[in-house]
């Protein structure tokens, strides 16, 4: 267990700021955007107080912030940034560059509705739209999980040399205050040693970054990136296990809740998991064998863990707080792909629930279970009313 941890009432955003303080990053380029701004504000306060020894950069846009992240990481610096919604999408071009250059940047994205129309509500479409950029993606349910996940992602990103994104829902997590156990600096230092980059830009070395490549060499960079991504699930599991030994809070790629012997499993990501737990408890009291599967690691998609978790389950209902036009829920589509051809796969229903930040109550989830657990799977998305 962590020596002398302190329990503090923190929002999800300030939990992330505390994790950044403990991680000791060398460079932090950040541009403010609602509802991420409290992360930047608190980091700025910590630096001005002399508690956070970092080079804090405030460029003119999110695009410039990510460019600064890439440049700093390429010199061997430990780098953190944060953004949300339109800011993340403005970074899109450089997200590809960051992964192709194998930079170990860690970023917190606060999930928020993309425009148009303009909105500030929790919705995971912004980060899920970046799923092919080559970034690790982890989704957090609570301020505590956000703090813990940022620290774990620094360890994993720097080991795999792949950038990593921690996403938590706007307001439900970003601004919600909860008791958070903050580990000691001694504990974090034992878990997260100083970053030693395998390569870095140095005037004394004959190296270049992102230079033109022919077809075969460009392809090889993707083969190498694929090999690095293949290591991530194992690195995530090891980081979650070690963190559990140090703090008592273990993490895995997916999380189960009352899923043993379940006849119906609700699958989701992020803050909706808390609501699903309440619904599962109520369903169990009603005699319905319900359970939950929370997907924590989304990229790389933990296919083996998902197949193992749902093998033999009669029915799975996927609750997506996102919408991919013409396709439906992103997690629903990915899960169907993973389970395709599996002999004992469940019937899979996709429900667009909470899109745009619409509240999803435990009672509504219970009605969904009653409606779909005995029905044949349908191909099209279902909009929750």
SVG drawing of the C-alpha trace seen along z (x, -y; Angstrom):
<svg xmlns="http://www.w3.org/2000/svg" viewBox="-39 -33 67 56">
<polyline fill="none" stroke="black" stroke-width="0.4" points="0.0,0.0 1.0,-3.6 2.9,-5.1 0.9,-8.0 -1.6,-8.6 -3.9,-11.6 -7.6,-11.6 -8.6,-14.8 -11.9,-16.0 -11.0,-16.6 -12.8,-17.0 -11.7,-14.7 -9.8,-17.6 -7.9,-18.5 -7.2,-14.8 -5.4,-14.8 -3.5,-17.9 -2.4,-16.1 -1.2,-13.2 0.8,-15.6 2.5,-17.1 3.4,-13.6 4.7,-12.5 7.3,-15.3 6.9,-16.1 9.7,-18.2 7.4,-20.1 3.7,-20.8 2.3,-22.6 -1.4,-23.3 -4.2,-25.5 -7.4,-26.1 -10.8,-24.8 -14.0,-24.2 -14.3,-21.8 -10.6,-21.0 -9.5,-24.5 -9.3,-23.6 -6.5,-21.2 -4.4,-23.9 -5.4,-26.4 -4.3,-24.1 -1.1,-23.1 -0.3,-26.8 -0.9,-27.4 1.3,-24.5 4.1,-25.8 3.8,-29.4 4.0,-28.1 7.2,-26.3 5.8,-22.9 5.8,-21.7 9.2,-22.1 8.3,-22.1 8.5,-24.1 4.9,-25.3 4.1,-26.5 0.9,-28.2 0.9,-28.4 -1.7,-30.1 -3.8,-26.9 -4.2,-23.2 -2.5,-22.5 0.5,-24.4 0.4,-22.8 0.6,-19.3 3.5,-20.5 5.3,-21.6 4.6,-18.3 6.1,-16.3 9.2,-18.5 9.7,-18.3 9.2,-14.5 11.6,-14.1 14.4,-15.6 13.8,-12.9 11.5,-15.0 8.6,-13.7 5.6,-15.5 1.9,-16.1 -0.9,-18.0 -4.7,-18.2 -7.6,-19.2 -11.2,-18.6 -13.6,-18.3 -12.8,-20.9 -9.3,-21.2 -8.7,-17.5 -10.0,-17.6 -7.8,-20.6 -4.9,-18.4 -5.9,-15.5 -3.2,-16.0 -0.5,-16.0 -1.9,-13.1 -0.8,-10.9 2.6,-12.6 3.1,-12.0 2.5,-8.3 4.5,-7.9 7.4,-9.7 7.0,-7.3 6.7,-10.1 5.7,-9.1 3.3,-12.0 0.5,-11.6 -2.7,-13.6 -5.9,-14.0 -9.0,-14.6 -12.2,-15.7 -14.9,-14.1 -17.3,-16.8 -19.8,-17.1 -18.3,-18.2 -19.9,-21.0 -22.2,-21.7 -24.4,-22.6 -22.3,-24.1 -22.4,-22.1 -20.4,-21.4 -21.9,-18.1 -20.4,-14.7 -20.0,-12.6 -17.2,-10.4 -17.3,-11.1 -14.4,-13.5 -11.8,-10.9 -13.4,-7.9 -13.0,-9.8 -9.2,-9.6 -9.1,-5.9 -7.0,-5.3 -4.3,-7.9 -2.1,-5.4 -2.6,-6.5 -3.3,-4.3 -6.8,-5.2 -8.1,-4.6 -11.5,-5.7 -12.0,-6.6 -15.1,-6.3 -14.1,-8.5 -11.6,-11.1 -9.7,-8.4 -9.4,-6.3 -8.3,-9.4 -5.5,-10.2 -4.3,-6.5 -4.6,-6.1 -2.5,-9.2 0.4,-7.8 0.0,-4.3 -0.1,-5.7 3.2,-7.6 4.8,-4.2 3.2,-2.4 3.7,-5.1 7.4,-5.5 8.0,-1.8 6.2,-1.2 7.2,-4.5 3.6,-5.2 1.5,-8.3 -1.4,-7.8 -4.7,-9.5 -6.8,-9.3 -10.4,-10.4 -13.0,-11.2 -16.5,-12.5 -17.2,-16.3 -18.8,-17.3 -19.8,-13.8 -16.2,-13.3 -14.3,-16.5 -16.2,-18.8 -17.6,-16.2 -16.0,-16.3 -15.2,-12.9 -12.8,-11.7 -9.6,-10.8 -6.7,-9.0 -3.5,-10.9 -0.4,-8.7 2.8,-10.0 5.6,-11.2 7.7,-8.4 5.2,-5.8 5.0,-7.4 8.7,-7.7 9.0,-4.0 6.4,-3.2 7.4,-5.8 11.2,-6.2 12.7,-9.2 12.1,-8.9 15.1,-7.5 14.3,-7.8 15.8,-5.2 16.6,-8.0 16.4,-11.8 17.2,-14.7 20.7,-16.0 23.0,-18.2 25.9,-15.8 24.1,-12.9 23.3,-12.4 19.6,-11.8 16.5,-13.3 12.8,-13.2 10.0,-12.6 12.3,-12.7 10.9,-11.6 10.9,-7.8 10.3,-5.6 7.4,-3.2 9.1,-0.2 10.6,-2.2 7.2,-4.0 5.5,-0.6 8.2,0.6 7.3,-2.2 3.8,-0.9 4.9,2.6 7.0,1.4 4.1,-0.7 1.9,2.4 4.4,4.4 4.6,1.7 0.8,1.6 0.7,5.4 2.8,4.9 0.4,2.4 -2.2,4.8 0.5,6.7 2.2,3.4 -1.2,2.1 -1.9,5.2 1.5,5.1 1.2,1.4 -2.3,2.0 -1.0,5.0 2.0,3.1 -0.1,0.0 -2.4,2.3 0.5,3.6 1.6,0.1 -1.8,-1.5 -4.4,1.3 -6.1,0.2 -5.5,2.7 -6.6,2.2 -7.1,4.4 -8.0,3.9 -11.7,4.5 -13.6,4.6 -16.4,7.0 -19.3,6.3 -21.5,9.1 -21.0,10.8 -20.6,14.4 -23.5,16.4 -25.1,13.4 -27.7,13.9 -27.3,10.4 -24.2,8.2 -24.3,4.4 -21.1,3.2 -20.0,-0.4 -17.1,-2.9 -16.5,-5.9 -18.8,-7.4 -21.9,-5.5 -20.4,-2.5 -21.4,-3.9 -25.1,-4.2 -25.0,-0.7 -23.8,0.7 -26.9,-0.7 -29.1,0.8 -27.4,4.2 -27.9,4.2 -31.6,3.4 -32.0,6.1 -30.3,8.7 -32.8,7.8 -35.6,8.4 -34.2,11.9 -32.6,11.0 -29.0,12.3 -27.5,9.0 -23.8,8.0 -21.6,5.3 -18.4,5.2 -16.6,1.9 -14.1,1.4 -11.2,-0.6 -8.6,-0.1 -10.1,-0.9 -7.0,-1.2 -5.5,1.2 -8.8,3.0 -8.3,5.9 -9.9,8.5 -8.9,11.5 -10.1,10.0 -13.5,9.1 -14.0,12.6 -13.1,14.2 -15.4,11.9 -18.5,12.5 -18.0,16.2 -21.1,18.1 -23.1,15.0 -26.6,15.2 -27.0,11.4 -24.9,8.3 -26.3,4.8 -23.7,2.1 -24.4,-1.4 -22.6,-4.0 -22.3,-7.6 -21.2,-8.5 -22.6,-8.4 -20.8,-7.5 -23.1,-8.7 -24.1,-5.9 -22.8,-3.2 -24.2,-3.8 -22.3,-3.3 -18.5,-2.9 -18.1,-0.4 -21.0,1.7 -19.4,2.0 -16.0,2.8 -17.5,5.4 -19.4,7.1 -16.2,7.3 -14.3,8.9 -17.0,11.5 -17.6,12.4 -17.2,16.1 -17.0,17.0 -19.0,20.1 -20.4,19.1 -20.8,15.4 -23.7,13.5 -26.5,11.8 -25.2,8.2 -27.6,5.2 -26.3,1.6 -28.0,-1.3 -27.1,-4.9 -27.5,-6.0 -26.5,-9.4 -25.4,-10.8 -24.9,-14.6 -24.9,-14.2 -28.5,-13.2 -29.0,-11.7 -29.3,-7.9 -31.0,-6.7 -30.8,-3.2 -34.5,-2.8 -34.1,-3.5 -31.3,-0.9 -33.5,1.6 -36.2,1.0 -33.7,1.6 -32.7,4.9 -36.4,6.0 -36.9,5.0 -33.8,6.5 -32.5,9.5 -34.7,12.0 -34.7,10.5 -32.7,11.5 -29.8,9.1 -30.5,6.3 -28.0,4.7 -29.1,1.1 -28.4,-1.2 -31.2,-1.8 -31.6,-5.4 -32.5,-5.5 -35.5,-7.8"/>
</svg>
